Amino acid sequence: MRNLLAGLPSDLEDEVFEPILEAEHVRIERIVSKGHTSPQKGWYDQQEHEWVVVLEGAGTVLFEQGPEVHLEEGDHLTIPAHSRHRVSWTDPERVTVWLAVFYL
Amino acid sequence: MRNLLAGLPSDLEDEVFEPILEAEHVRIERIVSKGHTSPQKGWYDQQEHEWVVVLEGAGTVLFEQGPEVHLEEGDHLTIPAHSRHRVSWTDPERVTVWLAVFYL
């Protein structure tokens, strides 16, 4: 994928996670959502730290310990490892493109 | 800086490099250019690998060993460590916002 905003998946029944880069201590993913919340049950509880930015659209990340963070285009957020969280909302009317950098 | 596309520096006489995240094996920077080329002399020759994406505007990266890669909004590029390169052009008419992830 040469352009992060192009070639968006046409089937968005499920959220789509696409690897962009994989290195020893870092990996980068494009995540495309449209009205999805995730995970379906419970919380993400990740081994890696995550830095995420919304490239297009809008979404909300809820932390188990609070707060709830609403992200519009250009907004970014760091999610420390094991900081339990979920995507509690993404815009149902348009595609949301996230860029996520996971690191150790 | 909460939003990567907001709070752009008003003084763009020089290119502006702003740290977003600094961790053991990865650091993330916002780079704002407007007609700049860099470095002023010679080539970047970096210890770290770099993954870069254009968030806004347009720019061109020239590798010493070729090729020259033109990047528009959403286009991304990986620059391996010690792969000598320079920014040979950025749009002089509008601001170019780069997001750069440096990693070991």
N, CA and C atoms of all chains as a GROMACS GRO file, in nm:
protein
  624
    1MET      N    1   0.085  -0.118   0.000
    1MET     CA    2   0.000   0.000   0.000
    1MET      C    3   0.090   0.124   0.000
    2ARG      N    4   0.084   0.195  -0.108
    2ARG     CA    5   0.175   0.310  -0.121
    2ARG      C    6   0.114   0.436  -0.058
    3ASN      N    7  -0.017   0.443  -0.053
    3ASN     CA    8  -0.083   0.562   0.003
    3ASN      C    9  -0.181   0.518   0.111
    4LEU      N   10  -0.169   0.579   0.228
    4LEU     CA   11  -0.248   0.535   0.344
    4LEU      C   12  -0.396   0.571   0.330
    5LEU      N   13  -0.426   0.666   0.242
    5LEU     CA   14  -0.564   0.712   0.227
    5LEU      C   15  -0.631   0.652   0.104
    6ALA      N   16  -0.555   0.575   0.027
    6ALA     CA   17  -0.609   0.516  -0.095
    6ALA      C   18  -0.623   0.365  -0.076
    7GLY      N   19  -0.693   0.303  -0.170
    7GLY     CA   20  -0.708   0.157  -0.166
    7GLY      C   21  -0.775   0.112  -0.038
    8LEU      N   22  -0.874   0.190   0.007
    8LEU     CA   23  -0.944   0.149   0.129
    8LEU      C   24  -1.026   0.024   0.100
    9PRO      N   25  -1.032  -0.067   0.196
    9PRO     CA   26  -1.106  -0.191   0.171
    9PRO      C   27  -1.254  -0.162   0.142
   10SER      N   28  -1.310  -0.233   0.045
   10SER     CA   29  -1.452  -0.210   0.012
   10SER      C   30  -1.541  -0.286   0.108
   11ASP      N   31  -1.493  -0.400   0.158
   11ASP     CA   32  -1.571  -0.478   0.255
   11ASP      C   33  -1.535  -0.433   0.396
   12LEU      N   34  -1.625  -0.356   0.456
   12LEU     CA   35  -1.600  -0.308   0.593
   12LEU      C   36  -1.701  -0.367   0.691
   13GLU      N   37  -1.742  -0.490   0.662
   13GLU     CA   38  -1.829  -0.557   0.758
   13GLU      C   39  -1.757  -0.568   0.893
   14ASP      N   40  -1.630  -0.604   0.886
   14ASP     CA   41  -1.543  -0.601   1.004
   14ASP      C   42  -1.440  -0.490   0.987
   15GLU      N   43  -1.388  -0.444   1.101
   15GLU     CA   44  -1.277  -0.350   1.098
   15GLU      C   45  -1.159  -0.418   1.027
   16VAL      N   46  -1.080  -0.342   0.952
   16VAL     CA   47  -0.969  -0.402   0.876
   16VAL      C   48  -0.836  -0.351   0.929
   17PHE      N   49  -0.747  -0.445   0.963
   17PHE     CA   50  -0.613  -0.415   1.014
   17PHE      C   51  -0.512  -0.455   0.908
   18GLU      N   52  -0.430  -0.360   0.863
   18GLU     CA   53  -0.333  -0.391   0.757
   18GLU      C   54  -0.193  -0.352   0.802
   19PRO      N   55  -0.098  -0.447   0.794
   19PRO     CA   56   0.040  -0.414   0.833
   19PRO      C   57   0.106  -0.321   0.731
   20ILE      N   58   0.178  -0.221   0.781
   20ILE     CA   59   0.250  -0.127   0.694
   20ILE      C   60   0.400  -0.152   0.707
   21LEU      N   61   0.443  -0.176   0.831
   21LEU     CA   62   0.586  -0.191   0.858
   21LEU      C   63   0.601  -0.284   0.978
   22GLU      N   64   0.701  -0.371   0.969
   22GLU     CA   65   0.729  -0.462   1.081
   22GLU      C   66   0.879  -0.464   1.104
   23ALA      N   67   0.923  -0.419   1.220
   23ALA     CA   68   1.065  -0.421   1.254
   23ALA      C   69   1.079  -0.485   1.392
   24GLU      N   70   1.202  -0.488   1.443
   24GLU     CA   71   1.226  -0.562   1.567
   24GLU      C   72   1.147  -0.504   1.684
   25HIS      N   73   1.147  -0.373   1.694
   25HIS     CA   74   1.088  -0.310   1.812
   25HIS      C   75   0.966  -0.225   1.781
   26VAL      N   76   0.928  -0.224   1.656
   26VAL     CA   77   0.817  -0.136   1.617
   26VAL      C   78   0.739  -0.198   1.502
   27ARG      N   79   0.608  -0.180   1.505
   27ARG     CA   80   0.531  -0.215   1.386
   27ARG      C   81   0.424  -0.109   1.366
   28ILE      N   82   0.392  -0.089   1.240
   28ILE     CA   83   0.297   0.015   1.203
   28ILE      C   84   0.182  -0.052   1.129
   29GLU      N   85   0.060  -0.011   1.164
   29GLU     CA   86  -0.060  -0.068   1.105
   29GLU      C   87  -0.153   0.042   1.057
   30ARG      N   88  -0.224   0.015   0.949
   30ARG     CA   89  -0.339   0.098   0.915
   30ARG      C   90  -0.464   0.024   0.961
   31ILE      N   91  -0.552   0.095   1.028
   31ILE     CA   92  -0.678   0.036   1.074
   31ILE      C   93  -0.791   0.117   1.012
   32VAL      N   94  -0.884   0.046   0.947
   32VAL     CA   95  -0.996   0.115   0.882
   32VAL      C   96  -1.126   0.070   0.948
   33SER      N   97  -1.200   0.166   0.999
   33SER     CA   98  -1.324   0.140   1.073
   33SER      C   99  -1.437   0.218   1.007
   34LYS      N  100  -1.558   0.170   1.028
   34LYS     CA  101  -1.676   0.247   0.987
   34LYS      C  102  -1.791   0.207   1.079
   35GLY      N  103  -1.801   0.280   1.188
   35GLY     CA  104  -1.907   0.252   1.284
   35GLY      C  105  -1.874   0.138   1.379
   36HIS      N  106  -1.754   0.079   1.363
   36HIS     CA  107  -1.718  -0.034   1.451
   36HIS      C  108  -1.679   0.015   1.589
   37THR      N  109  -1.700  -0.073   1.684
   37THR     CA  110  -1.637  -0.059   1.815
   37THR      C  111  -1.555  -0.186   1.834
   38SER      N  112  -1.447  -0.178   1.912
   38SER     CA  113  -1.365  -0.298   1.928
   38SER      C  114  -1.284  -0.289   2.057
   39PRO      N  115  -1.246  -0.402   2.116
   39PRO     CA  116  -1.288  -0.535   2.073
   39PRO      C  117  -1.438  -0.554   2.101
   40GLN      N  118  -1.493  -0.661   2.043
   40GLN     CA  119  -1.637  -0.682   2.058
   40GLN      C  120  -1.675  -0.702   2.204
   41LYS      N  121  -1.589  -0.772   2.277
   41LYS     CA  122  -1.613  -0.790   2.420
   41LYS      C  123  -1.490  -0.747   2.497
   42GLY      N  124  -1.509  -0.686   2.610
   42GLY     CA  125  -1.398  -0.658   2.700
   42GLY      C  126  -1.309  -0.545   2.653
   43TRP      N  127  -1.178  -0.561   2.680
   43TRP     CA  128  -1.081  -0.453   2.662
   43TRP      C  129  -0.960  -0.503   2.586
   44TYR      N  130  -0.895  -0.412   2.513
   44TYR     CA  131  -0.760  -0.442   2.466
   44TYR      C  132  -0.665  -0.430   2.584
   45ASP      N  133  -0.577  -0.528   2.596
   45ASP     CA  134  -0.475  -0.525   2.702
   45ASP      C  135  -0.346  -0.569   2.634
   46GLN      N  136  -0.268  -0.472   2.587
   46GLN     CA  137  -0.159  -0.499   2.494
   46GLN      C  138  -0.023  -0.504   2.561
   47GLN      N  139   0.062  -0.593   2.509
   47GLN     CA  140   0.202  -0.602   2.553
   47GLN      C  141   0.282  -0.480   2.510
   48GLU      N  142   0.243  -0.424   2.397
   48GLU     CA  143   0.319  -0.312   2.339
   48GLU      C  144   0.252  -0.179   2.373
   49HIS      N  145   0.333  -0.076   2.377
   49HIS     CA  146   0.278   0.058   2.378
   49HIS      C  147   0.221   0.088   2.239
   50GLU      N  148   0.128   0.178   2.233
   50GLU     CA  149   0.069   0.214   2.104
   50GLU      C  150   0.056   0.366   2.095
   51TRP      N  151   0.100   0.419   1.983
   51TRP     CA  152   0.075   0.560   1.951
   51TRP      C  153  -0.016   0.560   1.830
   52VAL      N  154  -0.126   0.632   1.839
   52VAL     CA  155  -0.225   0.625   1.731
   52VAL      C  156  -0.268   0.765   1.690
   53VAL      N  157  -0.291   0.782   1.560
   53VAL     CA  158  -0.340   0.910   1.508
   53VAL      C  159  -0.454   0.881   1.410
   54VAL      N  160  -0.554   0.967   1.410
   54VAL     CA  161  -0.663   0.956   1.313
   54VAL      C  162  -0.625   1.034   1.188
   55LEU      N  163  -0.618   0.964   1.075
   55LEU     CA  164  -0.582   1.030   0.949
   55LEU      C  165  -0.706   1.083   0.877
   56GLU      N  166  -0.819   1.021   0.904
   56GLU     CA  167  -0.943   1.056   0.836
   56GLU      C  168  -1.058   1.002   0.920
   57GLY      N  169  -1.167   1.080   0.932
   57GLY     CA  170  -1.281   1.033   1.010
   57GLY      C  171  -1.270   1.074   1.155
   58ALA      N  172  -1.332   0.995   1.241
   58ALA     CA  173  -1.335   1.028   1.384
   58ALA      C  174  -1.366   0.903   1.465
   59GLY      N  175  -1.308   0.897   1.586
   59GLY     CA  176  -1.332   0.783   1.674
   59GLY      C  177  -1.309   0.821   1.819
   60THR      N  178  -1.354   0.733   1.907
   60THR     CA  179  -1.340   0.758   2.050
   60THR      C  180  -1.276   0.637   2.117
   61VAL      N  181  -1.177   0.663   2.200
   61VAL     CA  182  -1.109   0.558   2.276
   61VAL      C  183  -1.146   0.576   2.423
   62LEU      N  184  -1.195   0.468   2.481
   62LEU     CA  185  -1.233   0.468   2.622
   62LEU      C  186  -1.132   0.387   2.701
   63PHE      N  187  -1.079   0.445   2.808
   63PHE     CA  188  -0.989   0.372   2.896
   63PHE      C  189  -1.068   0.316   3.014
   64GLU      N  190  -1.032   0.195   3.056
   64GLU     CA  191  -1.103   0.132   3.168
   64GLU      C  192  -1.099   0.225   3.290
   65GLN      N  193  -0.984   0.288   3.310
   65GLN     CA  194  -0.968   0.379   3.424
   65GLN      C  195  -1.008   0.522   3.388
   66GLY      N  196  -1.080   0.540   3.274
   66GLY     CA  197  -1.108   0.673   3.225
   66GLY      C  198  -0.982   0.734   3.173
   67PRO      N  199  -0.981   0.841   3.096
   67PRO     CA  200  -1.100   0.908   3.042
   67PRO      C  201  -1.146   0.846   2.911
   68GLU      N  202  -1.242   0.913   2.848
   68GLU     CA  203  -1.284   0.879   2.712
   68GLU      C  204  -1.228   0.990   2.623
   69VAL      N  205  -1.155   0.951   2.519
   69VAL     CA  206  -1.084   1.050   2.437
   69VAL      C  207  -1.140   1.048   2.295
   70HIS      N  208  -1.194   1.160   2.253
   70HIS     CA  209  -1.250   1.171   2.118
   70HIS      C  210  -1.142   1.224   2.024
   71LEU      N  211  -1.123   1.157   1.912
   71LEU     CA  212  -1.017   1.193   1.818
   71LEU      C  213  -1.076   1.227   1.681
   72GLU      N  214  -1.039   1.345   1.634
   72GLU     CA  215  -1.074   1.386   1.497
   72GLU      C  216  -0.947   1.381   1.413
   73GLU      N  217  -0.960   1.412   1.286
   73GLU     CA  218  -0.846   1.408   1.194
   73GLU      C  219  -0.726   1.486   1.250
   74GLY      N  220  -0.613   1.418   1.260
   74GLY     CA  221  -0.490   1.481   1.309
   74GLY      C  222  -0.467   1.461   1.458
   75ASP      N  223  -0.572   1.425   1.532
   75ASP     CA  224  -0.555   1.404   1.677
   75ASP      C  225  -0.480   1.274   1.702
   76HIS      N  226  -0.393   1.276   1.802
   76HIS     CA  227  -0.316   1.156   1.833
   76HIS      C  228  -0.318   1.129   1.983
   77LEU      N  229  -0.280   1.006   2.017
   77LEU     CA  230  -0.295   0.956   2.153
   77LEU      C  231  -0.192   0.847   2.177
   78THR      N  232  -0.134   0.846   2.296
   78THR     CA  233  -0.045   0.736   2.334
   78THR      C  234  -0.118   0.646   2.433
   79ILE      N  235  -0.112   0.516   2.408
   79ILE     CA  236  -0.178   0.416   2.494
   79ILE      C  237  -0.068   0.327   2.551
   80PRO      N  238  -0.030   0.347   2.677
   80PRO     CA  239   0.078   0.265   2.734
   80PRO      C  240   0.039   0.117   2.736
   81ALA      N  241   0.140   0.030   2.730
   81ALA     CA  242   0.117  -0.114   2.739
   81ALA      C  243   0.032  -0.145   2.862
   82HIS      N  244  -0.059  -0.239   2.846
   82HIS     CA  245  -0.146  -0.285   2.955
   82HIS      C  246  -0.239  -0.178   3.010
   83SER      N  247  -0.255  -0.072   2.936
   83SER     CA  248  -0.354   0.028   2.974
   83SER      C  249  -0.484  -0.014   2.903
   84ARG      N  250  -0.572  -0.077   2.980
   84ARG     CA  251  -0.689  -0.140   2.917
   84ARG      C  252  -0.780  -0.034   2.856
   85HIS      N  253  -0.818  -0.060   2.731
   85HIS     CA  254  -0.894   0.040   2.657
   85HIS      C  255  -0.978  -0.028   2.550
   86ARG      N  256  -1.071   0.045   2.496
   86ARG     CA  257  -1.147  -0.003   2.380
   86ARG      C  258  -1.185   0.115   2.291
   87VAL      N  259  -1.212   0.084   2.166
   87VAL     CA  260  -1.266   0.186   2.075
   87VAL      C  261  -1.417   0.184   2.097
   88SER      N  262  -1.468   0.288   2.160
   88SER     CA  263  -1.608   0.288   2.203
   88SER      C  264  -1.701   0.346   2.096
   89TRP      N  265  -1.642   0.413   1.997
   89TRP     CA  266  -1.723   0.472   1.889
   89TRP      C  267  -1.636   0.502   1.769
   90THR      N  268  -1.686   0.473   1.650
   90THR     CA  269  -1.628   0.533   1.529
   90THR      C  270  -1.744   0.582   1.444
   91ASP      N  271  -1.717   0.682   1.366
   91ASP     CA  272  -1.821   0.746   1.285
   91ASP      C  273  -1.889   0.643   1.194
   92PRO      N  274  -2.021   0.627   1.204
   92PRO     CA  275  -2.089   0.529   1.119
   92PRO      C  276  -2.114   0.579   0.976
   93GLU      N  277  -2.096   0.709   0.957
   93GLU     CA  278  -2.134   0.772   0.828
   93GLU      C  279  -2.018   0.778   0.730
   94ARG      N  280  -1.896   0.764   0.781
   94ARG     CA  281  -1.779   0.775   0.694
   94ARG      C  282  -1.669   0.686   0.747
   95VAL      N  283  -1.573   0.661   0.662
   95VAL     CA  284  -1.462   0.574   0.698
   95VAL      C  285  -1.368   0.648   0.793
   96THR      N  286  -1.320   0.576   0.894
   96THR     CA  287  -1.215   0.630   0.981
   96THR      C  288  -1.087   0.552   0.955
   97VAL      N  289  -0.980   0.626   0.924
   97VAL     CA  290  -0.849   0.565   0.900
   97VAL      C  291  -0.758   0.603   1.015
   98TRP      N  292  -0.711   0.499   1.085
   98TRP     CA  293  -0.617   0.516   1.197
   98TRP      C  294  -0.480   0.472   1.152
   99LEU      N  295  -0.378   0.541   1.199
   99LEU     CA  296  -0.242   0.493   1.185
   99LEU      C  297  -0.193   0.460   1.325
  100ALA      N  298  -0.152   0.336   1.345
  100ALA     CA  299  -0.110   0.293   1.479
  100ALA      C  300   0.036   0.248   1.475
  101VAL      N  301   0.115   0.302   1.566
  101VAL     CA  302   0.255   0.263   1.581
  101VAL      C  303   0.265   0.189   1.714
  102PHE      N  304   0.295   0.059   1.706
  102PHE     CA  305   0.312  -0.022   1.827
  102PHE      C  306   0.462  -0.032   1.855
  103TYR      N  307   0.501  -0.017   1.979
  103TYR     CA  308   0.645  -0.021   2.009
  103TYR      C  309   0.670  -0.078   2.148
  104LEU      N  310   0.792  -0.128   2.164
  104LEU     CA  311   0.830  -0.192   2.292
  104LEU      C  312   0.904  -0.092   2.380
  105MET      N  313   0.151   1.898   2.168
  105MET     CA  314   0.071   1.915   2.046
  105MET      C  315  -0.031   1.802   2.038
  106ARG      N  316  -0.156   1.842   2.047
  106ARG     CA  317  -0.260   1.739   2.050
  106ARG      C  318  -0.305   1.699   1.910
  107ASN      N  319  -0.290   1.792   1.816
  107ASN     CA  320  -0.333   1.764   1.679
  107ASN      C  321  -0.217   1.792   1.584
  108LEU      N  322  -0.188   1.693   1.498
  108LEU     CA  323  -0.070   1.705   1.411
  108LEU      C  324  -0.088   1.808   1.301
  109LEU      N  325  -0.214   1.844   1.273
  109LEU     CA  326  -0.240   1.937   1.163
  109LEU      C  327  -0.270   2.077   1.214
  110ALA      N  328  -0.273   2.094   1.345
  110ALA     CA  329  -0.304   2.224   1.405
  110ALA      C  330  -0.178   2.281   1.468
  111GLY      N  331  -0.186   2.409   1.504
  111GLY     CA  332  -0.074   2.472   1.572
  111GLY      C  333   0.052   2.470   1.488
  112LEU      N  334   0.036   2.487   1.358
  112LEU     CA  335   0.156   2.487   1.272
  112LEU      C  336   0.238   2.612   1.302
  113PRO      N  337   0.370   2.598   1.300
  113PRO     CA  338   0.454   2.713   1.332
  113PRO      C  339   0.431   2.826   1.233
  114SER      N  340   0.427   2.950   1.284
  114SER     CA  341   0.405   3.064   1.194
  114SER      C  342   0.537   3.106   1.129
  115ASP      N  343   0.647   3.084   1.198
  115ASP     CA  344   0.777   3.118   1.141
  115ASP      C  345   0.834   2.997   1.069
  116LEU      N  346   0.828   3.002   0.938
  116LEU     CA  347   0.880   2.889   0.860
  116LEU      C  348   1.001   2.931   0.776
  117GLU      N  349   1.077   3.024   0.832
  117GLU     CA  350   1.201   3.061   0.761
  117GLU      C  351   1.289   2.937   0.747
  118ASP      N  352   1.296   2.860   0.857
  118ASP     CA  353   1.362   2.730   0.851
  118ASP      C  354   1.257   2.621   0.866
  119GLU      N  355   1.291   2.502   0.818
  119GLU     CA  356   1.208   2.385   0.842
  119GLU      C  357   1.197   2.364   0.994
  120VAL      N  358   1.081   2.317   1.042
  120VAL     CA  359   1.062   2.300   1.185
  120VAL      C  360   1.044   2.152   1.220
  121PHE      N  361   1.125   2.104   1.314
  121PHE     CA  362   1.122   1.965   1.361
  121PHE      C  363   1.069   1.964   1.503
  122GLU      N  364   0.960   1.893   1.528
  122GLU     CA  365   0.901   1.890   1.662
  122GLU      C  366   0.885   1.747   1.712
  123PRO      N  367   0.939   1.716   1.831
  123PRO     CA  368   0.924   1.580   1.883
  123PRO      C  369   0.780   1.553   1.927
  124ILE      N  370   0.732   1.435   1.894
  124ILE     CA  371   0.596   1.393   1.932
  124ILE      C  372   0.606   1.284   2.038
  125LEU      N  373   0.700   1.193   2.018
  125LEU     CA  374   0.714   1.078   2.108
  125LEU      C  375   0.859   1.036   2.110
  126GLU      N  376   0.907   1.000   2.228
  126GLU     CA  377   1.044   0.953   2.239
  126GLU      C  378   1.044   0.829   2.328
  127ALA      N  379   1.083   0.716   2.275
  127ALA     CA  380   1.090   0.592   2.353
  127ALA      C  381   1.227   0.529   2.329
  128GLU      N  382   1.248   0.411   2.386
  128GLU     CA  383   1.382   0.354   2.380
  128GLU      C  384   1.427   0.324   2.237
  129HIS      N  385   1.336   0.268   2.159
  129HIS     CA  386   1.374   0.222   2.026
  129HIS      C  387   1.306   0.299   1.914
  130VAL      N  388   1.226   0.396   1.949
  130VAL     CA  389   1.148   0.467   1.848
  130VAL      C  390   1.128   0.612   1.890
  131ARG      N  391   1.130   0.699   1.790
  131ARG     CA  392   1.088   0.836   1.818
  131ARG      C  393   1.008   0.886   1.700
  132ILE      N  394   0.914   0.972   1.731
  132ILE     CA  395   0.823   1.024   1.628
  132ILE      C  396   0.836   1.175   1.626
  133GLU      N  397   0.844   1.229   1.505
  133GLU     CA  398   0.860   1.374   1.488
  133GLU      C  399   0.758   1.426   1.389
  134ARG      N  400   0.714   1.549   1.411
  134ARG     CA  401   0.644   1.622   1.306
  134ARG      C  402   0.744   1.717   1.241
  135ILE      N  403   0.746   1.718   1.110
  135ILE     CA  404   0.834   1.809   1.037
  135ILE      C  405   0.747   1.897   0.948
  136VAL      N  406   0.766   2.027   0.959
  136VAL     CA  407   0.687   2.120   0.879
  136VAL      C  408   0.780   2.196   0.785
  137SER      N  409   0.750   2.187   0.656
  137SER     CA  410   0.833   2.248   0.553
  137SER      C  411   0.745   2.340   0.467
  138LYS      N  412   0.809   2.435   0.404
  138LYS     CA  413   0.738   2.516   0.304
  138LYS      C  414   0.842   2.565   0.204
  139GLY      N  415   0.862   2.484   0.102
  139GLY     CA  416   0.958   2.520   0.000
  139GLY      C  417   1.101   2.486   0.036
  140HIS      N  418   1.122   2.428   0.156
  140HIS     CA  419   1.258   2.396   0.198
  140HIS      C  420   1.310   2.272   0.128
  141THR      N  421   1.440   2.268   0.115
  141THR     CA  422   1.508   2.144   0.082
  141THR      C  423   1.605   2.120   0.198
  142SER      N  424   1.637   1.995   0.224
  142SER     CA  425   1.727   1.971   0.338
  142SER      C  426   1.798   1.837   0.323
  143PRO      N  427   1.917   1.819   0.379
  143PRO     CA  428   1.993   1.924   0.446
  143PRO      C  429   2.044   2.027   0.345
  144GLN      N  430   2.091   2.140   0.398
  144GLN     CA  431   2.132   2.246   0.306
  144GLN      C  432   2.248   2.201   0.217
  145LYS      N  433   2.338   2.123   0.278
  145LYS     CA  434   2.449   2.067   0.199
  145LYS      C  435   2.454   1.918   0.217
  146GLY      N  436   2.485   1.847   0.113
  146GLY     CA  437   2.511   1.704   0.126
  146GLY      C  438   2.385   1.621   0.148
  147TRP      N  439   2.398   1.515   0.229
  147TRP     CA  440   2.296   1.413   0.242
  147TRP      C  441   2.268   1.384   0.390
  148TYR      N  442   2.146   1.342   0.418
  148TYR     CA  443   2.120   1.279   0.547
  148TYR      C  444   2.180   1.139   0.544
  149ASP      N  445   2.251   1.105   0.651
  149ASP     CA  446   2.307   0.970   0.664
  149ASP      C  447   2.278   0.928   0.807
  150GLN      N  448   2.166   0.858   0.829
  150GLN     CA  449   2.110   0.839   0.963
  150GLN      C  450   2.143   0.703   1.022
  151GLN      N  451   2.164   0.704   1.152
  151GLN     CA  452   2.185   0.580   1.228
  151GLN      C  453   2.057   0.497   1.236
  152GLU      N  454   1.945   0.568   1.236
  152GLU     CA  455   1.815   0.503   1.254
  152GLU      C  456   1.747   0.481   1.118
  153HIS      N  457   1.662   0.380   1.111
  153HIS     CA  458   1.570   0.369   0.999
  153HIS      C  459   1.463   0.477   1.015
  154GLU      N  460   1.404   0.515   0.906
  154GLU     CA  461   1.298   0.616   0.913
  154GLU      C  462   1.182   0.573   0.824
  155TRP      N  463   1.063   0.583   0.881
  155TRP     CA  464   0.941   0.565   0.803
  155TRP      C  465   0.871   0.700   0.804
  156VAL      N  466   0.836   0.750   0.686
  156VAL     CA  467   0.782   0.885   0.679
  156VAL      C  468   0.655   0.887   0.593
  157VAL      N  469   0.559   0.969   0.634
  157VAL     CA  470   0.436   0.986   0.557
  157VAL      C  471   0.406   1.135   0.547
  158VAL      N  472   0.354   1.176   0.433
  158VAL     CA  473   0.311   1.316   0.415
  158VAL      C  474   0.165   1.326   0.461
  159LEU      N  475   0.141   1.410   0.560
  159LEU     CA  476   0.005   1.429   0.611
  159LEU      C  477  -0.067   1.540   0.536
  160GLU      N  478   0.010   1.632   0.483
  160GLU     CA  479  -0.047   1.749   0.415
  160GLU      C  480   0.063   1.807   0.326
  161GLY      N  481   0.026   1.853   0.205
  161GLY     CA  482   0.125   1.913   0.117
  161GLY      C  483   0.190   1.809   0.028
  162ALA      N  484   0.314   1.836  -0.013
  162ALA     CA  485   0.384   1.745  -0.104
  162ALA      C  486   0.534   1.771  -0.097
  163GLY      N  487   0.611   1.664  -0.116
  163GLY     CA  488   0.756   1.676  -0.112
  163GLY      C  489   0.821   1.564  -0.191
  164THR      N  490   0.950   1.582  -0.216
  164THR     CA  491   1.025   1.484  -0.293
  164THR      C  492   1.151   1.444  -0.217
  165VAL      N  493   1.175   1.316  -0.209
  165VAL     CA  494   1.295   1.262  -0.144
  165VAL      C  495   1.385   1.202  -0.252
  166LEU      N  496   1.509   1.248  -0.254
  166LEU     CA  497   1.606   1.198  -0.351
  166LEU      C  498   1.706   1.110  -0.278
  167PHE      N  499   1.728   0.990  -0.329
  167PHE     CA  500   1.830   0.901  -0.273
  167PHE      C  501   1.960   0.916  -0.354
  168GLU      N  502   2.071   0.912  -0.283
  168GLU     CA  503   2.200   0.926  -0.352
  168GLU      C  504   2.214   0.821  -0.463
  169GLN      N  505   2.168   0.700  -0.431
  169GLN     CA  506   2.175   0.590  -0.529
  169GLN      C  507   2.050   0.586  -0.617
  170GLY      N  508   1.969   0.695  -0.619
  170GLY     CA  509   1.841   0.693  -0.687
  170GLY      C  510   1.746   0.607  -0.610
  171PRO      N  511   1.617   0.610  -0.631
  171PRO     CA  512   1.544   0.700  -0.720
  171PRO      C  513   1.507   0.830  -0.650
  172GLU      N  514   1.429   0.911  -0.718
  172GLU     CA  515   1.369   1.030  -0.659
  172GLU      C  516   1.221   0.994  -0.639
  173VAL      N  517   1.171   1.013  -0.516
  173VAL     CA  518   1.035   0.968  -0.482
  173VAL      C  519   0.949   1.088  -0.447
  174HIS      N  520   0.844   1.109  -0.524
  174HIS     CA  521   0.753   1.222  -0.498
  174HIS      C  522   0.639   1.173  -0.408
  175LEU      N  523   0.612   1.247  -0.303
  175LEU     CA  524   0.511   1.207  -0.205
  175LEU      C  525   0.402   1.314  -0.194
  176GLU      N  526   0.279   1.268  -0.210
  176GLU     CA  527   0.161   1.354  -0.188
  176GLU      C  528   0.094   1.308  -0.058
  177GLU      N  529  -0.010   1.376  -0.020
  177GLU     CA  530  -0.082   1.343   0.104
  177GLU      C  531  -0.116   1.194   0.112
  178GLY      N  532  -0.073   1.132   0.221
  178GLY     CA  533  -0.102   0.989   0.243
  178GLY      C  534   0.009   0.898   0.194
  179ASP      N  535   0.098   0.948   0.107
  179ASP     CA  536   0.207   0.863   0.056
  179ASP      C  537   0.312   0.843   0.165
  180HIS      N  538   0.365   0.723   0.172
  180HIS     CA  539   0.466   0.693   0.273
  180HIS      C  540   0.586   0.622   0.212
  181LEU      N  541   0.695   0.622   0.287
  181LEU     CA  542   0.824   0.576   0.235
  181LEU      C  543   0.908   0.529   0.352
  182THR      N  544   0.981   0.419   0.333
  182THR     CA  545   1.078   0.374   0.433
  182THR      C  546   1.219   0.407   0.384
  183ILE      N  547   1.297   0.467   0.473
  183ILE     CA  548   1.436   0.505   0.441
  183ILE      C  549   1.527   0.426   0.535
  184PRO      N  550   1.592   0.321   0.486
  184PRO     CA  551   1.677   0.240   0.573
  184PRO      C  552   1.792   0.324   0.630
  185ALA      N  553   1.841   0.286   0.748
  185ALA     CA  554   1.956   0.353   0.808
  185ALA      C  555   2.070   0.359   0.706
  186HIS      N  556   2.140   0.472   0.706
  186HIS     CA  557   2.257   0.494   0.620
  186HIS      C  558   2.224   0.492   0.471
  187SER      N  559   2.099   0.504   0.440
  187SER     CA  560   2.062   0.519   0.299
  187SER      C  561   2.061   0.670   0.272
  188ARG      N  562   2.168   0.717   0.211
  188ARG     CA  563   2.187   0.862   0.200
  188ARG      C  564   2.081   0.924   0.109
  189HIS      N  565   2.020   1.030   0.163
  189HIS     CA  566   1.906   1.090   0.093
  189HIS      C  567   1.896   1.238   0.130
  190ARG      N  568   1.817   1.308   0.056
  190ARG     CA  569   1.785   1.447   0.089
  190ARG      C  570   1.643   1.479   0.045
  191VAL      N  571   1.585   1.581   0.106
  191VAL     CA  572   1.457   1.633   0.059
  191VAL      C  573   1.491   1.733  -0.050
  192SER      N  574   1.460   1.695  -0.174
  192SER     CA  575   1.505   1.776  -0.289
  192SER      C  576   1.402   1.882  -0.328
  193TRP      N  577   1.280   1.869  -0.276
  193TRP     CA  578   1.175   1.967  -0.308
  193TRP      C  579   1.062   1.955  -0.206
  194THR      N  580   1.010   2.069  -0.163
  194THR     CA  581   0.879   2.071  -0.098
  194THR      C  582   0.801   2.185  -0.160
  195ASP      N  583   0.671   2.172  -0.157
  195ASP     CA  584   0.582   2.269  -0.220
  195ASP      C  585   0.606   2.409  -0.162
  196PRO      N  586   0.640   2.507  -0.246
  196PRO     CA  587   0.665   2.641  -0.193
  196PRO      C  588   0.536   2.719  -0.167
  197GLU      N  589   0.423   2.669  -0.217
  197GLU     CA  590   0.297   2.744  -0.211
  197GLU      C  591   0.214   2.709  -0.089
  198ARG      N  592   0.244   2.598  -0.026
  198ARG     CA  593   0.164   2.555   0.090
  198ARG      C  594   0.255   2.478   0.185
  199VAL      N  595   0.205   2.464   0.306
  199VAL     CA  596   0.281   2.394   0.408
  199VAL      C  597   0.278   2.243   0.382
  200THR      N  598   0.391   2.179   0.403
  200THR     CA  599   0.396   2.032   0.399
  200THR      C  600   0.422   1.981   0.540
  201VAL      N  601   0.334   1.891   0.586
  201VAL     CA  602   0.348   1.830   0.718
  201VAL      C  603   0.387   1.685   0.699
  202TRP      N  604   0.503   1.650   0.753
  202TRP     CA  605   0.554   1.513   0.748
  202TRP      C  606   0.541   1.452   0.887
  203LEU      N  607   0.509   1.325   0.891
  203LEU     CA  608   0.519   1.251   1.015
  203LEU      C  609   0.631   1.149   0.996
  204ALA      N  610   0.732   1.155   1.083
  204ALA     CA  611   0.847   1.066   1.067
  204ALA      C  612   0.860   0.978   1.190
  205VAL      N  613   0.871   0.847   1.166
  205VAL     CA  614   0.894   0.750   1.273
  205VAL      C  615   1.036   0.696   1.254
  206PHE      N  616   1.124   0.729   1.348
  206PHE     CA  617   1.262   0.680   1.346
  206PHE      C  618   1.271   0.558   1.437
  207TYR      N  619   1.338   0.452   1.390
  207TYR     CA  620   1.343   0.331   1.472
  207TYR      C  621   1.474   0.257   1.451
  208LEU      N  622   1.508   0.177   1.553
  208LEU     CA  623   1.634   0.102   1.548
  208LEU      C  624   1.608  -0.040   1.501
   0.00000   0.00000   0.00000
